[in-house]
Amino acid sequence: MRVARSRLIAVSLALLAAGARAQEPSDESVLGTVVVDGSAGGQFLPPLPKLAVIPIITESNTDSTLQSVTRRDLELSGQFDVLESAKIPGGPHMRDSAIEWDAWDKTKVEYLVRVFADKSGNDRYELIAEAFVAPVKPKTTKGKVEEEPHPTAPVKPAYTNRIASSEREVRLNMHRLVDALLGGLTGRPGGFASQIAFTARVGRWTQIFVSDADGFNLHSVGPNAHTVMTPTFGPGNELFYVISENFHRFRIAQGSNASHFPMLIKDWASVTSIVFSDDRKRFAISTWNDGDGAIWVSDPTGQNLNRVSKEPYANFPAIGPQGQVAWAAGKDVQRIYVDGKPISPPGFNASSPTFCDTPEGLFVLMTVGIGAGSDVIAIDPATKRIKRLTQRTGANRYPACSPDGRLVAFFSHTKVGKGAGLYIAPILRPMMAKKISEEVGDGLRWESIDVP
């Protein structure tokens, strides 16, 4: 029995890693190419608007952290060309200084952002963000001598937001402030008030790790002497995952103490993954029994399981914003299915699907095997249009979509550039990928803390 259970764990980990390898090489051209020159597929990407975060003289450590978090989030967002600190006009810049735009003319910035924190009581802060927009300058008529325009008057904030925060949640609320700022400047709020979870091997076991969306505050959660997989955030933002204790079958556990999650599943079936819908009102699991896998969907009680897959070796479930269910399945070469219909290109082994409601519409992100490596691609499930997000840099896998649909996180084993680690890239501009952690793991999830 111990040998059989060990084999089950090995098979489950293999399914999570990539599934079966394609037996014949496929034409990689069907996957397209990553945008690197501003245009691809007949589409043109205009230059990003320039933005500067004003480096005010800080009055507290909270002030300094707020500036750092704001700048980092805006850089990661992929929505702006954030001005380098060395190009900021000389100050001193104060929290109440008048904004004279003439001083910023040479930088060509279109937006200025100023953030600071006020102490509002014992262990209480008020976080403040102001955004300024470049004024429209008077036009001169060619060939006519006109009177010299008066100096530009001080610019008033076009956007202001304030968030009250306890000291314990001050960093989380800094991310919320940036999310609101992105909403004010772009019309689509950001997704940085969120958490990233994954598993990584520690010795002979695997362990769950959680961090903020920018890679900060990385820490382990849950048991440290078992095999754990597929962490996800469920009701109350509590962690759910599957666990094998002492080489027994996998079961669903929750919380740091691995509490048992009761569910109507036959004792002989092993649960190999779990994922919740964005609103935490449904979840999907994959099970393994007698050499085959299946996908099931239920309400949060776990007492109303409904099998949705028919294909062999089904695994990697995902739930979309309109209730769609995706999974990977296939005996020789695994493809991605959405509600039972294949969407990934034939001939490519595909795994780890996740839905992403991007500014371009709904996509399913996934890993596809290419030769000895793998890449992350996005597919429109309705049109089968493919958007490539990584290209020929080793093994890139386990995509996770940000809550606002603008960004994708993934693990890369690349040996070029910044090297292996956890990366975040704007889906519309994947060439802007930035490394946020040295960690490389499995089963990546990215979920909002602020669930409706």
N, C-alpha and C positions, 0 to 999 in steps of 0.2 A: 504493500500500500504506500509506503514511504517513497518508493521509486516512482510509482504512478503519480503521486502528488508532485514530486520534484519535476517530472516531465511536464505536468500541467503548468507549473510556474514557468518553466523554460519556454513552453509554447506560447503562453500569454505574453511574456516579455518580448518574444520574437514578433508577435502580432503588433505589439505596441511600437516596436522599433521600425518595422517597415513592411511586414507581411512577406508573401512569397516573391521571389525575384523573377522579373520577366525573362522568359527563355530565349527570346529573340530581340535583337536591338531594334528600337523604334526610331522613326524619323523625328529628330528633335525640333525640326523647323516648325512643326505644328504648334509648339509651345510659344513661339514668338521670341522676342528679345526684350531685355530690360531697357527702358528709356535711359540713354546716357547723353544725348545731344540736344535735348529739348523737344524732340519730336519722335513719334513712332506710330506706325499704323495710320498715317495720314492725320494724326492729331498733333496740335502744337501746344506746348506748355509755355505760357507767358512767364516772364521773369516774376519772381516773388516780390511783393512789396517790401520795402526796407523798413525796419523797425529798430528802435534803440531803447534799451532799458537805462534810464537815467541813474548813474551811480551816485546817489545822494550820500552825504555824510551821515553815517548811521549814528543812532543814539542808544542802541542796545543790540545784544546778540540776536534778538528776534528780528530787528530791522535787517541785519546782515543776512540772516537765513532767508527771510522773505525775498530779498533781492536775488539771492542765489537760486532759490526754488523757481521764482518767476522766470528768470533768464533761462534756466535749464529746461523748464517745461515749454517755453516758447521756441527754443531751439529744436527740441524733440518733435514739436507739433508739425513741423514741415509747412507751416502756413506763412512764414515770414523769413526774410533774409535778415537775421539779427546782426546788428552792427557790432564789429569787434570792439572790445574794450579800449584798445590802443587808438581807435579812431574817434573816440568820444571827445568833443570839444572841451577845452579846459574849463574848470569850475572856478570856485567851489560850487557844487550843486547842493542845494538845501531842499528840505521837504516843502518849504513854502516859497521857494524862489519863483519869481516871475519867469515864464517861458518865453524868451525872445527868440523867435524862429530864425532870425537872421544868423544867429550863431551856429545854426545847424544846417545852413544852406549847402555848404560844401559836402556834407555827408550824404546828400540826396535821400535822407530818410523821409518817409511818408507818415510814420506814426512814432510818437514818443510815449513811453510808459513809465510812470513813476509809482512806486509802491513803498509803503512804510507802515509801521505798527505803532499804535498808542497803547500804553498801559491804562486799563480802565478800572482796575480794582485788584484785589488780591487774587492772583492766579487767573486774571482775566485780561484779554487783549481785544483791541479793535484793529483789524487788518484792512488797510485802505489801498485801493488801486485807482489811479487816474490815467486816462489815455487822452493824448492830444493829437489832433490831425493837422497836417500841413495846411496853412491857409492858402487860398487861391490868390495869386498875385495879380495886380492890375496889368492888363496887356497894353503894349504900345503899338501904335500904327506905323508900319514900315514907311519910311520916307518923310515922316512928319516929326518936327521937333516938339516934344511934349515936356511939360513941367516935370521935374524930378519928383518921383513919388515919395510920400512921407515914409519914415521908418515904420516897419511893421509893428503894430501894437501888440502887447503881450497876449498870448493865446490862452484862451480859457479851456478847461477840460471838456472834451466832447463826450466823455464817458467817465462816470465815477461809481464805485461800488465799495461797500463796507460790509465786513463780516465779523460778527462778534465770536470770540472763541475762548474756551478754557485753555489753560496752559497745556493740558494733557493732549488736546486735539489740535494744537496750533499748527503743526505741520500739515495735517490733513486739510485743515481749513485754508492753508496757503494754496494747496492744490485746487480747492473749490474756488478760491478767488481767481486763479488763473483760468479755470474752466469758464467762469462767468465772463472774464475779460475776453476770452476767445469768442464767446457768444456775442458780446457787444461789438467786437471788431469784424467778425466774419458772418454773423447770423447763425452760427452752429456752435453750441457750447462744447467745450473740451471734455476729455475723458480721463483726466489725471487723478481725480478723487477715486482711486481704484486700487486693486491689489492684483499682483501676479503670483501664481502658485505653480509649483512643479515638483518633480521628484528627482533625486540624484543619488548615485550610489555612494555609500559611506561604509567602507570595509566590505563585508559580505552581504550587507543589507541595503535597502533603499530607504530614503527618508524624505519627508515633505519639507520644502522651503517656501517661504512667503516673503515678498518684498513690496514696497511701494512701486507705483508705475514707473518711477524714474530710477529704479534699482536701489534706492536707499532703504535702510532698515531691513536688510536681509537676515532672516532668522529661521530656525527650524521649528516645526510644529508637529506634535504627535509622537507616536512611539518611535524608538530608535533602534530596535532589535528585531525588526520584522521586515517582510517584503510588502511595500505599499506602492500603489499605482493610482494614476488618474485623479489627482485631487481636484475638487471643484467646490465652489461656494454655493451653499444651499440656503434655506430659510434662515433669517437672522444673521446672514453672512457667516454662518458656521461652516467649517470645512467638512466635506464628505469625501470619502475615498474608499478604495478597496484594499483589503489587507489579507495577507496569508501569515498565520501564526504557526511557527514550528512545522512548516511545510504542509499544513492542512489546506483545505480548499479556500479560495478567496471568498470573502464576505464583505458586505458594506459596513463601514464604520463611520463614526462622526465625532468631531471634537478632538481635543488634545489627548483625551483618555481612551480613544478608540471605542466609544460606546457602541453597542450593537444596534443596528438599524433594523427593526422588524419589517419583514416583507414576505409576501406570499410567493416564495420561490422554492421549488422542490430541493430537498436536502442534497441530492446528488449533483445539482448544478453549481458551478462555480461562477461568481460574478467577476468579470474581468475589467469592467469600466463603468463609470456613472457620470452623468452630466445633467445639470438642471437648465431649464429655460431661463431667459433673462429675468422674467418676473418671479422665478422660483415656484411657479404653480404647477409645473410638470417636470418629470425627470425621465431620462432614458438610460437603460443599462444594456450591456452586452453580457451574455452568459456563454459558458463553455461546458458542453456535456457530450460524452461519448464521441470525442473527436470532431465536434462541429460547434459553430457559434451561432447565436441568434440575438436579435435586437428587440427589446421590449420597452413600452412606454407606460407610464402610470402617473396618477396624481401624487401629491406629496406624502400621502399615507402609505404608499407602497402596497396597498391592498387591492388595487384594480389594474393589474398588469395586463397589457395587450400586446401580443407579438405582432411586429410590423414587417419583419424581414422574411424572405423566402430563399435568398441566395446562400450558398455554402460559405462557411468561415466568416460570417458577418461579425464585425467588431467596429470600434471607434464611433459610437453614436454621437450625434449633434442635433440640437433643436433650433429651428429658425424662428424669426420674429413673428411669423404668421402660423406657427405650429408645424412647419415642415420638419421632417426628420431625415437626416443624412446618415450614411454609414459607409464603411468600406467592406467589400466582400469579394470573394472569388477564390477558386482553388489553386490555379496556376499563377494567374496574374490578377491582383486585386484592383477593382475599380471603385469609384465613389458613386453611390446611389443616393438620389433624393426622392423620397416617397416611392421607392421601388424602381425608379428609372435611372439608368446609368448616365452620368454627365461627364466623367473624365475621359480623356482620349484613350481609345483602345491601344493595347500594346505597352502601356506604361503602368508599372506598379504604383498604386496610389494609396495613401493612408492619411490618417488624422485630419478629417474634414472639420471645418468650423464655419458657421455663417457669419457674414460681415455686412452690415447695412451701411455701405460707403456713400460718399457724396455722388458717386456715379451710379448708384443703385445696389441691389442686393447681389452679393457674390458669395460663393463657397470657396474658402481658402483650403489648400491641401498640400501635402508633400507628394512629389512624384519622383520615382527612382530614375536616374539617368546614368547609365554605365555604372561606375563604382561609386558615384555620388548621388545627391538628391537635391532638388530645388523646390521652392515654394511658388505655387501659381494660384491665381484666382480665376474662377469660372462663373460666368453668369448662368445660372441653372435654366433660365428660360431660352436664351439664345445660343448657349454653349460658347460664347465669346470668351477667349482666354487672355488673361493679362499676366505676364510673367513678372515675378517679384524678386527672384534671385537668379543668378546665372553663372554656372561653372566656377564655383568657389568652394568646392568640396561638398560636404554633407550639410545641407540646410533643411531643417525639419521642425515639426510641431508648431505650426503657425497658430497664433492667438490674436484675435481682433480686439482693438481697444473699444471701450464702451461707446465712444462717439463715432466709430466706424472709419476714422481717418488713418489709423496706424495699424501695423502688424508687428507683433513680436515673434521672434523665432530663434532657435538655437543654431549656431553655425560652428562647424569644425574647420573652418577655413584656416589656411596657413599664410594667407596674404593680408596686407593691411594691418588692422589692429589685432588679428589673430582670432582664435576660437573664443566663443562666449555667447552671451545673450544680447541680441540686437533688436532695435526698434527702427522701423522704416515707415515713412509716409506711403500709403498705398498708391497715391497719385504720382509720387516721386520716389520710387524705391531706391534710386541712386543716392539718396540722402540718408541711408541707413547709418545709425550711430550705435556703438557698443555701450551698453549700460552696466554690464557685469561680466566678470571672468567665468561665471558658472556656466556649465553645459549639462543639461539634464534631459528629462523626458516628460511627456504629458503636460505641456504648458497650458495654463488657463489665465485669462485676464478678465476680471469682473469688476463692475462698479460697486462701490460701497453704498452709494445712494440708490437703492432699489425702490422703484415706485410702489 
